[in-house]
Amino acid sequence: MRKASYLCGAAIISCALSAAAVEIGPNPTFSSVRATGPFAVSSQTISGGTSFGGATVYSPNAPGRYAIVAFCPGFTATRSSIDTMARRLASHGFIVAAIDTRSTLDQPSSRATQLIAALNAVARITTGPAAGKIDSTRRIVTGHSMGGGGTLIAATNNPSAIAAAIALAPWNTSDNFSANRVPSAIIGGALDTIAPVASHSVPFYNSMTRNEKLLCVISGAGHFFPQESPPNQPASALQISWAKRFGDGDTRYGFILNARPSECGSWATTGPF
C-alpha cells in the first residue's frame, strides 16, 4: 500500500492542532515508545453508573496535568483484556480509563456513547491518585474490535470534543467514516479473520478524507494482538505516539509516525506529521 500524498486544508489543520502543545516526559526514541514509559502509575476504580460498566483508571504518580484516554474492549471482552496496553499508555504520561461496557455484547454504536461517558466520568474525578492531574480539554479515545469501531464512531460524532482516536483491529457494520475530522490511526492484523482488514481497517481508512490518518497492518498478527502481554509491537508504540502527537500536540513524536515500522506489511498515512 503506497503512502498517500496529502495536503491539509484549513479545517483539517485546525483539527490536527486543536490540542495545545504539551511536552510531557523526555524526548522520545524509537526504542522508548516500545517500552514502559518514564512514569510509575497507580490505579483506582470508578463506577459507570448507568452510562458504562465502570473502569480501572491508571494515572502517573508524578505531578502534572495529563490528557485523559478512554479505552474500550471488544465484543464479549472486559477491561482486563486491554489492561496491559492501558497501563503501558499511562506510563507514557496519560490518564487512561480501561472500561467495561454495560454488556459485553454491546455493539459499536453503544460503545461509542460509552467511551464519551467514560471520558466525562474521568473528568469529574476528585479523589484518588488521578485527582488534580486531569486535563479535561485533551481527550482521546481508543479501543479494540467493536471497541475500535466504537472509537471511530465516537470520533466522528464528537469532532470538537476528541483530540485523537486509535482503533485497534476495528470492527463495524458500516465502512463509511467520511465525516470523521479527528486525527485517527487504525492498526489491523494481516491474519485477522474476525475483522479482516480487507473489509474493515482498509475501507475504514480509505473512507476518511477530512482528517489526519494512519493505517498499519501488522504482518502475522491476528485479531487479538491488542490483548498480548507484553504489548504487541508496533501497535502499542503507534498508539502511544499518535496519542502524544495529536492528543498532546507534541510534535516530538512526529518522526516516529513518519517512519514505517518493519512489522507493518501495509502502511499508509497522510503525513508527514
PANUVEX-210143 format. One record per residue: residue number from 1; z negated, y, x of N, C-alpha, C in turn. Coordinates in steps of 0.2 Angstrom, whole numbers, plus 2048, in hexadecimal, padded with zeros to 3 digits. Last residue first. Example, Ala and Ser with C-alpha at 12.3 -4.5 7.8 and 13.67 -1.06 7.14 Angstrom:
PANUVEX-210143
2; 7DD; 7F5; 840; 7DC; 7FB; 844; 7D9; 800; 840
1; 7D9; 7E4; 842; 7D9; 7EA; 83E; 7D9; 7F0; 842
***
This chain:
PANUVEX-210143
273; 7CF; 846; 813; 7C9; 849; 810; 7C5; 84E; 815
272; 7E1; 845; 813; 7DB; 845; 816; 7D5; 849; 812
271; 7E0; 83B; 804; 7DD; 83F; 80A; 7E3; 842; 80E
270; 7E2; 833; 7FA; 7E5; 839; 7F9; 7E3; 83E; 7FF
269; 7E6; 822; 7FF; 7E1; 827; 7FD; 7E5; 82E; 7FC
268; 7E5; 810; 800; 7E9; 816; 7FE; 7E4; 81C; 7FD
267; 7E7; 800; 805; 7E4; 806; 806; 7E8; 80C; 804
266; 7E5; 7EE; 807; 7E9; 7F4; 804; 7E4; 7FA; 804
265; 7DB; 7E9; 810; 7E2; 7E6; 810; 7E7; 7EB; 80D
264; 7CF; 7EE; 819; 7D2; 7F0; 813; 7DA; 7EE; 813
263; 7C9; 7EB; 825; 7C8; 7E6; 81F; 7CC; 7E8; 819
262; 7CB; 7F6; 82D; 7CF; 7F0; 82E; 7CE; 7EB; 828
261; 7CC; 806; 824; 7C8; 800; 827; 7CC; 7FA; 827
260; 7D4; 814; 827; 7D5; 80E; 824; 7D1; 808; 827
259; 7CD; 824; 827; 7CF; 81E; 82C; 7CF; 818; 828
258; 7C8; 82D; 81F; 7CF; 82E; 821; 7D2; 828; 825
257; 7BB; 82B; 81E; 7BF; 829; 818; 7C7; 82A; 81A
256; 7B7; 82F; 82A; 7B6; 828; 829; 7BA; 826; 823
255; 7B9; 83D; 82A; 7BD; 839; 82F; 7BC; 831; 82D
254; 7B0; 842; 820; 7B7; 841; 81F; 7BB; 83D; 824
253; 7A3; 844; 823; 7A5; 83D; 821; 7AD; 83C; 820
252; 7A1; 851; 824; 7A1; 84D; 82A; 7A3; 846; 829
251; 7A1; 858; 818; 7A8; 856; 81B; 7A7; 852; 822
250; 798; 855; 80B; 797; 855; 812; 79E; 853; 815
249; 796; 856; 7FD; 79B; 85B; 800; 79B; 85B; 808
248; 78E; 84D; 7F7; 78B; 852; 7FB; 78F; 857; 7FE
247; 799; 846; 7F1; 792; 847; 7ED; 78E; 84D; 7F1
246; 7A3; 846; 7FA; 7A4; 849; 7F4; 79E; 84A; 7F0
245; 79D; 840; 806; 7A3; 845; 806; 7A3; 849; 800
244; 793; 837; 801; 792; 83C; 806; 797; 842; 806
243; 79B; 82E; 7FA; 795; 832; 7F7; 793; 838; 7FB
242; 7A3; 829; 803; 7A6; 82D; 7FE; 7A1; 831; 7FA
241; 79A; 823; 80C; 79E; 829; 80F; 7A1; 82D; 809
240; 795; 819; 804; 790; 81E; 807; 795; 824; 809
239; 7A0; 812; 801; 79C; 814; 7FB; 798; 81A; 7FE
238; 7A5; 80E; 80D; 7A9; 812; 809; 7A5; 816; 804
237; 79A; 805; 811; 79C; 80B; 815; 7A0; 810; 811
236; 79B; 7FB; 807; 795; 800; 807; 796; 806; 80B
235; 7A8; 7F6; 80A; 7A6; 7F9; 803; 7A0; 7FE; 804
234; 7AE; 7F0; 815; 7AC; 7F7; 815; 7A9; 7FA; 80F
233; 79F; 7E6; 814; 7A2; 7EC; 817; 7AA; 7EB; 816
232; 791; 7E3; 809; 798; 7E1; 80B; 79B; 7E8; 80E
231; 780; 7E3; 80F; 786; 7E6; 80B; 78C; 7E4; 80E
230; 77A; 7D2; 814; 77A; 7DA; 814; 780; 7DC; 810
229; 77E; 7CF; 803; 779; 7D2; 807; 779; 7CE; 80E
228; 789; 7D3; 7F5; 787; 7D0; 7FB; 782; 7D3; 7FF
227; 78D; 7D9; 7EA; 787; 7D6; 7E9; 785; 7D3; 7F0
226; 79A; 7DE; 7EB; 795; 7E3; 7EB; 78E; 7E0; 7EB
225; 7A2; 7D2; 7EB; 7A0; 7D5; 7F1; 79B; 7DA; 7F1
224; 7A6; 7CB; 7E0; 79F; 7CC; 7E0; 79D; 7CF; 7E7
223; 7B4; 7C8; 7DF; 7B1; 7CD; 7DB; 7AA; 7CF; 7DC
222; 7B9; 7C6; 7F1; 7B9; 7C4; 7EA; 7B6; 7CA; 7E5
221; 7C2; 7CA; 7FF; 7BC; 7CB; 7FB; 7BE; 7C9; 7F4
220; 7CD; 7C9; 807; 7C9; 7C3; 807; 7C3; 7C4; 803
219; 7CE; 7DA; 80A; 7D1; 7D4; 80B; 7CC; 7CE; 80B
218; 7CB; 7E6; 7FE; 7C8; 7E3; 804; 7CB; 7DC; 804
217; 7D3; 7F4; 7FB; 7D3; 7EE; 7F9; 7D1; 7E9; 7FF
216; 7CF; 805; 7F7; 7CF; 800; 7FD; 7CF; 7F9; 7F9
215; 7D4; 815; 7F3; 7D4; 80E; 7F1; 7D4; 809; 7F7
214; 7CF; 825; 7EE; 7D0; 820; 7F3; 7D0; 819; 7F0
213; 7D2; 836; 7E9; 7D1; 82F; 7E8; 7D2; 82B; 7EE
212; 7D0; 846; 7E0; 7D0; 842; 7E7; 7CF; 83B; 7E6
211; 7DA; 847; 7D1; 7D4; 847; 7D5; 7D5; 844; 7DC
210; 7E4; 845; 7C8; 7E1; 84B; 7C8; 7DB; 84C; 7CD
209; 7E9; 838; 7C6; 7ED; 83D; 7CA; 7EA; 844; 7CA
208; 7E7; 827; 7C4; 7E3; 82E; 7C5; 7E8; 832; 7C9
207; 7EE; 81C; 7C3; 7EE; 820; 7BD; 7EB; 827; 7BF
206; 7EC; 815; 7CF; 7F2; 818; 7CE; 7F2; 81D; 7C8
205; 7DF; 810; 7CD; 7E0; 815; 7D2; 7E6; 819; 7D1
204; 7E1; 807; 7C3; 7DC; 80C; 7C2; 7DE; 812; 7C7
203; 7EB; 7FE; 7C9; 7ED; 803; 7C4; 7E8; 808; 7C2
202; 7E1; 7F9; 7D3; 7E7; 7FD; 7D5; 7EA; 801; 7CF
201; 7D6; 7F3; 7CC; 7D5; 7F9; 7D1; 7DC; 7FC; 7D2
200; 7DE; 7EB; 7C1; 7D9; 7EF; 7C0; 7D8; 7F5; 7C6
199; 7E9; 7E3; 7C4; 7E8; 7E5; 7BD; 7E2; 7EA; 7BC
198; 7E7; 7E0; 7D2; 7EE; 7E2; 7CF; 7EE; 7E5; 7C8
197; 7DA; 7DC; 7D4; 7DC; 7E3; 7D5; 7E3; 7E5; 7D3
196; 7D2; 7D4; 7C6; 7D7; 7D4; 7CC; 7DA; 7DB; 7CD
195; 7C4; 7D1; 7C3; 7C7; 7D7; 7C2; 7CC; 7D8; 7C7
194; 7C4; 7C3; 7C6; 7C0; 7C6; 7C0; 7C3; 7CD; 7BE
193; 7C9; 7C0; 7D2; 7CC; 7BD; 7CC; 7C9; 7BF; 7C5
192; 7CB; 7C7; 7E1; 7C7; 7C8; 7DB; 7CC; 7C5; 7D5
191; 7D0; 7C8; 7EE; 7D0; 7C1; 7EB; 7CC; 7C1; 7E4
190; 7CF; 7D5; 7F2; 7D6; 7D2; 7F1; 7D6; 7CB; 7ED
189; 7C4; 7E0; 7E9; 7C5; 7DA; 7ED; 7CC; 7D7; 7EC
188; 7C3; 7F2; 7EA; 7C4; 7EC; 7E7; 7C4; 7E6; 7EC
187; 7BD; 802; 7E7; 7BD; 7FD; 7EC; 7BE; 7F6; 7E9
186; 7C1; 813; 7E5; 7C1; 80C; 7E2; 7C2; 807; 7E7
185; 7BB; 823; 7E3; 7BD; 81D; 7E7; 7BC; 817; 7E4
184; 7BE; 833; 7DD; 7BC; 82C; 7DB; 7BF; 827; 7E0
183; 7BA; 843; 7D8; 7BC; 83F; 7DE; 7B9; 838; 7DD
182; 7BE; 846; 7C7; 7B9; 845; 7CC; 7BB; 841; 7D2
181; 7C7; 846; 7BD; 7C8; 84B; 7C2; 7C2; 84B; 7C7
180; 7D0; 83B; 7B2; 7CB; 83C; 7B7; 7CC; 841; 7BC
179; 7DB; 839; 7AA; 7D7; 83F; 7A9; 7D1; 840; 7AE
178; 7E0; 82D; 7AD; 7E4; 833; 7AF; 7E0; 839; 7AE
177; 7DC; 820; 7AD; 7D7; 825; 7AF; 7DA; 82B; 7B1
176; 7E0; 811; 7A5; 7E2; 818; 7A5; 7DC; 81D; 7A7
175; 7DE; 804; 7A3; 7E0; 806; 7AA; 7E2; 80D; 7AA
174; 7D2; 7FD; 799; 7D7; 802; 799; 7D8; 803; 7A1
173; 7C8; 7F4; 79B; 7CD; 7F1; 797; 7D3; 7F6; 797
172; 7C1; 7F1; 7AC; 7C2; 7F5; 7A5; 7C8; 7F3; 7A2
171; 7B9; 7F0; 7BB; 7BC; 7EC; 7B5; 7BC; 7F1; 7AF
170; 7B9; 7F2; 7CD; 7B8; 7F5; 7C6; 7BC; 7F1; 7C1
169; 7B3; 7F0; 7DA; 7B6; 7EB; 7D6; 7B6; 7EC; 7CE
168; 7AA; 7FF; 7D8; 7AB; 7F9; 7DC; 7AD; 7F3; 7D8
167; 7AD; 810; 7D9; 7AD; 80A; 7D5; 7AF; 804; 7D9
166; 7A5; 81F; 7DA; 7A7; 819; 7DE; 7A7; 813; 7DA
165; 7A6; 830; 7D9; 7A6; 82A; 7D5; 7A8; 824; 7DA
164; 79E; 841; 7D9; 7A2; 83B; 7DC; 7A1; 835; 7D8
163; 799; 84A; 7D0; 79C; 84C; 7D6; 7A0; 847; 7DA
162; 798; 84D; 7BF; 798; 848; 7C4; 79C; 84B; 7CA
161; 799; 858; 7B6; 792; 855; 7B7; 792; 850; 7BD
160; 7A6; 85B; 7B3; 7A2; 860; 7B5; 79B; 85E; 7B8
159; 7AB; 84E; 7AE; 7AE; 851; 7B4; 7A9; 857; 7B7
158; 7A8; 843; 7A5; 7A3; 848; 7A7; 7A5; 84B; 7AE
157; 7B2; 839; 7A3; 7AF; 83D; 79D; 7AA; 842; 79F
156; 7B5; 834; 7B0; 7BA; 837; 7AC; 7B7; 83B; 7A6
155; 7A8; 82F; 7B4; 7AB; 834; 7B7; 7B0; 838; 7B3
154; 7A7; 825; 7AA; 7A2; 82A; 7AA; 7A5; 830; 7AE
153; 7B2; 81D; 7AD; 7B2; 820; 7A7; 7AD; 826; 7A7
152; 7AE; 818; 7BA; 7B4; 81D; 7B9; 7B5; 820; 7B2
151; 7A2; 811; 7B7; 7A2; 817; 7BB; 7A8; 81B; 7BB
150; 7A7; 807; 7AE; 7A3; 80C; 7AC; 7A2; 813; 7B0
149; 7AD; 800; 7B8; 7B1; 803; 7B3; 7AE; 808; 7B0
148; 7A2; 7FC; 7BF; 7A7; 800; 7C3; 7AC; 804; 7BE
147; 79B; 7F5; 7B6; 798; 7FB; 7B8; 79D; 7FF; 7BC
146; 7A4; 7EA; 7B6; 7A4; 7EF; 7B0; 7A0; 7F5; 7B1
145; 7A4; 7EC; 7C7; 7A7; 7E8; 7C1; 7A7; 7ED; 7BB
144; 797; 7F7; 7CB; 79B; 7F1; 7CD; 79E; 7EE; 7C7
143; 796; 809; 7CF; 794; 803; 7CC; 799; 7FD; 7CD
142; 791; 81A; 7CF; 794; 815; 7D2; 792; 80E; 7CF
141; 790; 82C; 7CF; 78F; 826; 7CC; 793; 820; 7D0
140; 786; 83A; 7D3; 78B; 835; 7D5; 78A; 82F; 7D1
139; 782; 84B; 7D4; 781; 845; 7D1; 787; 841; 7D2
138; 77A; 859; 7D8; 77E; 855; 7DB; 77D; 84E; 7D8
137; 770; 85F; 7D1; 777; 862; 7D0; 77C; 85E; 7D4
136; 764; 85A; 7D3; 767; 858; 7CD; 76E; 85B; 7CC
135; 75C; 854; 7E0; 761; 85A; 7DF; 765; 858; 7D9
134; 74C; 850; 7E3; 752; 84F; 7DF; 756; 855; 7DE
133; 73F; 84F; 7E8; 745; 84E; 7ED; 74C; 84E; 7E9
132; 735; 850; 7DF; 736; 856; 7E3; 73C; 855; 7E8
131; 733; 83E; 7DE; 731; 845; 7DC; 732; 84A; 7E1
130; 735; 832; 7E4; 73B; 836; 7E3; 739; 83D; 7E1
129; 728; 82C; 7E4; 72B; 82E; 7EA; 731; 832; 7EA
128; 71F; 832; 7D5; 722; 82D; 7DA; 726; 830; 7E0
127; 725; 83E; 7C9; 720; 83B; 7CC; 723; 835; 7D1
126; 730; 844; 7C2; 72B; 848; 7C5; 725; 845; 7C8
125; 741; 842; 7BD; 73B; 83F; 7C1; 736; 844; 7C4
124; 74C; 847; 7B7; 746; 849; 7B4; 740; 846; 7B8
123; 757; 841; 7BE; 756; 848; 7BF; 74F; 84A; 7BC
122; 756; 834; 7B9; 754; 835; 7C0; 753; 83D; 7C1
121; 75B; 837; 7AC; 754; 834; 7AD; 752; 835; 7B4
120; 768; 83A; 7AF; 764; 83F; 7AC; 75D; 83D; 7AD
119; 76D; 82E; 7B5; 76D; 834; 7B9; 768; 83A; 7B6
118; 76C; 826; 7A9; 768; 825; 7AF; 767; 82B; 7B3
117; 776; 82C; 7A1; 76F; 82C; 79F; 76A; 82B; 7A4
116; 781; 829; 7A8; 77F; 830; 7A7; 778; 830; 7A5
115; 780; 81B; 7A7; 780; 81E; 7AE; 77E; 825; 7AD
114; 782; 819; 799; 77C; 818; 79C; 77B; 81A; 7A3
113; 78F; 81C; 798; 78A; 821; 794; 783; 820; 797
112; 795; 812; 79F; 796; 819; 7A1; 791; 81D; 79E
111; 791; 807; 797; 78E; 808; 79E; 78F; 80F; 7A1
110; 799; 809; 78C; 792; 809; 78C; 78E; 80A; 792
109; 7A5; 806; 793; 7A4; 80C; 78F; 79D; 80E; 78E
108; 7A4; 7F8; 797; 7A4; 7FE; 79C; 7A3; 805; 799
107; 797; 7F0; 78D; 79E; 7F1; 790; 79E; 7F7; 794
106; 789; 7E5; 78F; 78C; 7EC; 78E; 793; 7ED; 791
105; 782; 7DA; 792; 789; 7D9; 790; 78C; 7DF; 78E
104; 776; 7DD; 796; 77A; 7DB; 79B; 781; 7DA; 799
103; 770; 7EB; 78E; 772; 7E4; 78D; 776; 7E3; 793
102; 76D; 7F7; 794; 769; 7F5; 78E; 76A; 7EE; 78D
101; 76D; 7F5; 7A6; 770; 7F7; 7A0; 76C; 7F4; 79A
100; 764; 7FA; 7B4; 766; 7F5; 7AF; 769; 7F8; 7A9
99; 769; 803; 7C3; 767; 802; 7BC; 768; 7FC; 7B9
98; 763; 80B; 7D1; 766; 804; 7CF; 764; 803; 7C8
97; 764; 81B; 7D6; 761; 817; 7D0; 765; 811; 7CF
96; 761; 823; 7E4; 765; 81E; 7E1; 761; 81A; 7DC
95; 762; 831; 7ED; 75E; 82E; 7E9; 762; 829; 7E4
94; 768; 830; 7FF; 769; 831; 7F7; 763; 82E; 7F3
93; 769; 82D; 80D; 767; 834; 80A; 769; 835; 803
92; 76B; 820; 811; 76F; 825; 814; 76E; 82C; 811
91; 763; 819; 809; 761; 819; 810; 765; 81F; 814
90; 76A; 817; 7FD; 764; 81C; 7FE; 762; 81D; 805
89; 773; 80D; 801; 776; 814; 800; 770; 819; 800
88; 76A; 802; 803; 76E; 805; 808; 771; 80C; 807
87; 766; 801; 7F5; 761; 803; 7FA; 765; 805; 801
86; 772; 7FD; 7EF; 76F; 803; 7ED; 76A; 806; 7F3
85; 776; 7F2; 7F6; 77A; 7F7; 7F7; 776; 7FE; 7F5
84; 76B; 7EA; 7F1; 76C; 7EA; 7F8; 771; 7F1; 7F9
83; 76C; 7EA; 7E3; 766; 7ED; 7E6; 768; 7EE; 7ED
82; 774; 7E5; 7DA; 777; 7EA; 7DE; 772; 7ED; 7E2
81; 76D; 7DB; 7D4; 774; 7D9; 7D7; 777; 7DF; 7DB
80; 763; 7E1; 7CD; 761; 7DD; 7D4; 768; 7DB; 7D7
79; 767; 7E6; 7C1; 766; 7EA; 7C7; 765; 7E7; 7CE
78; 771; 7D8; 7BB; 76C; 7DD; 7BB; 76C; 7E1; 7C1
77; 780; 7D2; 7B2; 77C; 7D3; 7B8; 776; 7D8; 7B7
76; 789; 7D1; 7A8; 784; 7CC; 7A8; 77F; 7CD; 7AE
75; 794; 7DC; 7B0; 793; 7D8; 7AA; 78E; 7D2; 7AC
74; 78B; 7E6; 7BD; 791; 7E3; 7B9; 78F; 7DF; 7B4
73; 781; 7F5; 7C0; 784; 7EE; 7C1; 789; 7EC; 7BD
72; 782; 806; 7C5; 782; 801; 7C0; 785; 7FA; 7C2
71; 779; 813; 7CB; 77D; 80D; 7CE; 77C; 808; 7C8
70; 778; 824; 7CE; 777; 81F; 7C9; 77C; 819; 7CB
69; 771; 82F; 7D9; 777; 82A; 7D8; 774; 825; 7D3
68; 76F; 840; 7DF; 76C; 83A; 7DB; 773; 836; 7D9
67; 76C; 848; 7EE; 770; 847; 7E9; 76D; 840; 7E5
66; 75C; 84F; 7F4; 761; 84A; 7F4; 765; 849; 7EE
65; 753; 859; 7FE; 756; 859; 7F7; 75C; 854; 7F8
64; 744; 854; 807; 74B; 856; 807; 74D; 856; 7FF
63; 73A; 849; 811; 73B; 84E; 80D; 742; 851; 80D
62; 73D; 837; 812; 73C; 83E; 815; 73D; 843; 810
61; 73F; 82C; 80B; 738; 82E; 80C; 737; 835; 80F
60; 74C; 82B; 7FE; 749; 82C; 805; 742; 82E; 806
59; 74B; 81F; 7F1; 74B; 826; 7F3; 749; 827; 7FA
58; 750; 816; 7E3; 74E; 816; 7EA; 74F; 81D; 7ED
57; 74B; 810; 7D4; 74D; 816; 7D7; 74B; 816; 7DE
56; 74F; 804; 7C8; 74C; 805; 7CE; 74F; 80B; 7D2
55; 74F; 807; 7B6; 752; 807; 7BD; 74D; 807; 7C3
54; 755; 804; 7A5; 750; 806; 7AA; 753; 805; 7B1
53; 760; 803; 79D; 75B; 7FD; 79D; 756; 7FE; 7A3
52; 762; 811; 792; 764; 80C; 797; 75F; 808; 799
51; 75C; 817; 787; 763; 81A; 789; 766; 815; 78E
50; 750; 815; 782; 755; 812; 77E; 75C; 813; 781
49; 749; 814; 792; 748; 815; 78B; 74D; 811; 787
48; 749; 811; 79F; 74F; 814; 79C; 74E; 815; 795
47; 73C; 814; 7AB; 73F; 811; 7A4; 745; 815; 7A2
46; 73C; 811; 7BC; 73C; 816; 7B7; 73F; 812; 7B1
45; 734; 80D; 7CC; 738; 80B; 7C6; 737; 810; 7C0
44; 737; 810; 7DD; 733; 811; 7D7; 737; 80F; 7D1
43; 737; 80F; 7EF; 73A; 80E; 7E8; 734; 80F; 7E3
42; 73C; 817; 7FE; 737; 814; 7FA; 73A; 813; 7F3
41; 744; 816; 80F; 744; 817; 807; 73E; 814; 804
40; 748; 81E; 81E; 744; 819; 81A; 744; 81A; 813
39; 758; 823; 823; 752; 825; 81F; 74F; 81E; 81C
38; 764; 821; 82A; 75E; 823; 82E; 758; 824; 82A
37; 76B; 811; 823; 76B; 818; 825; 764; 81A; 828
36; 771; 802; 828; 76C; 805; 825; 76C; 80C; 827
35; 783; 803; 82C; 77C; 801; 82D; 778; 804; 828
34; 78F; 809; 82B; 78F; 802; 829; 788; 7FF; 82A
33; 78E; 815; 82F; 78E; 815; 828; 78F; 80D; 826
32; 78D; 813; 83D; 787; 816; 839; 788; 815; 832
31; 79A; 810; 841; 795; 80B; 841; 78F; 80D; 83D
30; 7A1; 81C; 840; 7A3; 817; 83D; 79E; 811; 83C
29; 794; 829; 83E; 799; 825; 842; 79B; 81F; 83E
28; 78D; 839; 839; 78F; 832; 838; 794; 82F; 83D
27; 780; 843; 83F; 787; 842; 83E; 789; 83B; 83E
26; 771; 840; 835; 775; 841; 83B; 77C; 841; 83A
25; 76C; 848; 825; 76C; 842; 82A; 771; 844; 830
24; 776; 851; 81B; 770; 84E; 81B; 770; 848; 820
23; 77D; 860; 816; 77D; 85B; 81C; 777; 858; 81C
22; 786; 865; 809; 77F; 864; 80B; 780; 85E; 810
21; 790; 870; 7FF; 78F; 86C; 805; 788; 86B; 808
20; 78F; 86E; 7EE; 78D; 872; 7F4; 78D; 86E; 7FA
19; 79C; 866; 7E5; 796; 866; 7E8; 795; 86A; 7EE
18; 7AA; 869; 7E4; 7A5; 86C; 7DF; 79E; 86B; 7E1
17; 7B5; 866; 7EB; 7B0; 86A; 7EE; 7AB; 86C; 7EA
16; 7BC; 85F; 7E1; 7BA; 85C; 7E7; 7B5; 85F; 7EB
15; 7BF; 869; 7D7; 7BB; 863; 7D6; 7B8; 860; 7DC
14; 7C6; 872; 7DE; 7C0; 874; 7DB; 7BC; 86E; 7DA
13; 7D1; 86A; 7E1; 7CD; 86D; 7E7; 7C6; 86F; 7E4
12; 7D6; 868; 7D4; 7D4; 863; 7D8; 7CF; 865; 7DE
11; 7DA; 875; 7D1; 7D5; 872; 7CD; 7D2; 86C; 7D1
10; 7E4; 878; 7DA; 7DE; 87C; 7DA; 7D9; 878; 7D6
9; 7EA; 868; 7E1; 7EB; 86E; 7DD; 7E4; 872; 7DD
8; 7EE; 861; 7F1; 7E9; 862; 7EB; 7EB; 868; 7E8
7; 7FA; 855; 7F4; 7F8; 85C; 7F5; 7F4; 85E; 7EF
6; 7FD; 847; 7FD; 7FA; 84A; 7F8; 7F9; 851; 7F9
5; 804; 836; 800; 803; 83D; 802; 801; 841; 7FC
4; 7FB; 827; 800; 7FE; 82C; 7FC; 7FE; 833; 800
3; 7FE; 819; 80A; 7F9; 81F; 809; 7FD; 824; 806
2; 805; 80B; 803; 805; 810; 808; 800; 816; 806
1; 800; 7FA; 804; 800; 800; 800; 800; 806; 804
***
